[in-house]
């Protein structure tokens, strides 16, 4: 067989190479075209904001909300009651949303909630959030009686249990309970003054579930010469509660340089024993010169010496009297003290 001419051979090779090139080039170009139109992989399902614990009054609605990223997200909430170790699937359409609302009841107190979020790229489980029921406040430690000298700091405090507590202190000075402006903490402190003697204090503790009022606590203020009690103001001694009223003065008919000072005193025995003011109550007038005056300079006389024994809770009224030099009357004070001498109260004079 004769060999083909060289020209024919060259042409055949060229054609073959052209065909082969086309066959190779076409898939490459096609692949390049396909790569440019392929979609990105779906984003991984991820929790971006965890549900937060909630508090609610029984009968009210509590809400738990989750935020998540991903595609085609679906939600399913689960619950676990207090003391249980098993998570239960919450039924109903409300448990298939990003926010789950539940009516708070006593049985659900301390129940935990979490949600499973499902997307194209897997699942994500949130952290647990707790439902706490808001119960009416309960006072665990009552305010206690307080005693202080005029000018000293004094405070009342309360302890209460509950969620979302607020406080409002009140005072009764004999005219009924009134709110104290700015006294909205668990403790209320202020500076004692004689004008506050025998005031009573209490606090109202509130939260969304209701309120509770504490016991009343008494304030005893020990007066001073510079801050005496007013007349017609009740004051406390160890065994007595007293009030001085209807005070007056007269010229001494025997000595024109002296004044006779008078007052009506009412006392109540607050001890557990029968007492006589003659033995258990002392009274003087302290002049502006620093001297104690009475009949003869050292004791107050009058009908006090005619007192009768008083049983616990009994009261009596009588006159008190002091003979004081003219120069010592103005700015002086009456002085009342019990038999121990530990409690002394000063009442304004003339």
QUIHUSUL-V989404 format. One record per backbone hydrogen bond with DSSP energy under -1.0 kcal/mol. CO is the residue of the C=O (numbers start at 1). NH is the residue of the N-H. E is the energy in kcal/mol with one decimal. If there is no record, write none. Layout:
co=(CO:CO)
nh=(NH:NH)
e=(E:E)
//
This chain:
co=(5:6:7:8:9:10:11:12:13:14:15:16:17:18:19:20:21:22:24:25:26:27:28:29:30:31:32:34:46:49:54:56:57:60:62:64:67:67:69:71:74:76:77:78:79:80:81:88:92:93:95:98:100:102:104:105:106:108:111:112:113:114:115:116:117:118:121:122:124:129:130:131:132:138:141:146:148:149:152:154:156:159:159:161:166:168:169:170:171:172:178:180:182:183:186:188:190:192:193:194:196:199:200:201:202:203:204:205:206:207:210:212:217:218:219:220:222:227:229:230:235:239:240:241:242:243:244:245:248:250:255:257:258:259:260:261:262:263:264:265:266:267:268:269:275:276:276:277:282:283:284:285:286:287:291:293:294:299:302:303:304:310:311:314:316:318:320:322:324:325:326:328:329:332:333:334:335:336:337:343:345:346:347)
nh=(9:10:11:12:13:14:15:16:17:18:19:20:21:22:23:24:25:26:28:29:30:31:32:33:34:35:36:37:69:67:132:134:60:104:102:100:48:49:46:120:118:116:90:114:88:112:84:79:95:96:77:66:64:62:59:108:109:111:131:80:129:78:126:76:124:74:45:119:117:113:54:110:56:161:159:220:222:152:192:190:188:140:141:138:206:204:180:202:178:200:171:183:184:169:158:156:154:151:196:197:199:219:172:217:170:214:168:212:166:210:207:205:201:146:198:148:150:224:348:233:242:270:237:268:235:266:232:264:262:260:258:326:252:324:250:322:248:320:245:318:243:316:241:313:310:279:280:281:337:300:335:293:333:290:287:285:297:295:305:306:307:275:314:269:267:265:263:261:259:328:329:288:332:349:286:347:284:345:282:338:336:229:334)
e=(-1.9:-2.3:-1.9:-2.4:-2.3:-1.8:-2.2:-2.6:-2.6:-2.2:-2.5:-2.7:-2.5:-2.0:-2.3:-2.2:-2.8:-2.2:-1.4:-2.6:-2.6:-3.1:-2.2:-2.1:-2.4:-2.3:-1.1:-1.5:-3.0:-2.2:-2.6:-2.8:-2.7:-3.2:-2.6:-3.1:-2.6:-1.9:-2.6:-1.6:-2.7:-2.8:-2.4:-2.1:-3.6:-2.8:-2.3:-2.8:-1.0:-1.7:-2.2:-1.9:-2.4:-3.0:-3.0:-1.1:-1.4:-2.4:-2.7:-2.2:-2.6:-3.2:-2.6:-1.2:-2.0:-2.2:-1.4:-2.8:-3.2:-2.9:-2.1:-2.8:-1.9:-3.0:-2.0:-2.8:-2.4:-2.4:-3.2:-2.5:-3.1:-2.4:-1.9:-2.0:-2.4:-2.7:-2.5:-1.9:-1.9:-1.9:-2.3:-1.9:-1.5:-2.5:-1.7:-2.5:-2.7:-3.0:-2.0:-1.9:-2.1:-2.5:-2.4:-3.0:-3.3:-2.6:-1.4:-2.3:-2.2:-1.8:-2.2:-3.0:-2.6:-2.4:-2.1:-2.1:-2.5:-1.3:-3.2:-1.2:-2.5:-2.3:-3.4:-1.9:-2.6:-2.4:-3.6:-2.8:-3.3:-3.7:-1.9:-3.0:-2.1:-2.7:-2.3:-2.0:-1.8:-2.6:-3.0:-2.3:-1.9:-2.1:-1.6:-3.3:-4.0:-1.5:-1.9:-1.4:-2.2:-1.1:-3.1:-3.2:-2.2:-2.0:-3.0:-1.9:-1.4:-4.5:-1.4:-2.2:-1.5:-2.5:-2.5:-2.7:-2.7:-3.2:-1.6:-3.3:-3.1:-1.5:-1.1:-1.9:-2.1:-1.5:-3.4:-2.2:-2.2:-3.0:-3.0:-1.3:-2.8:-3.6:-3.0)
//
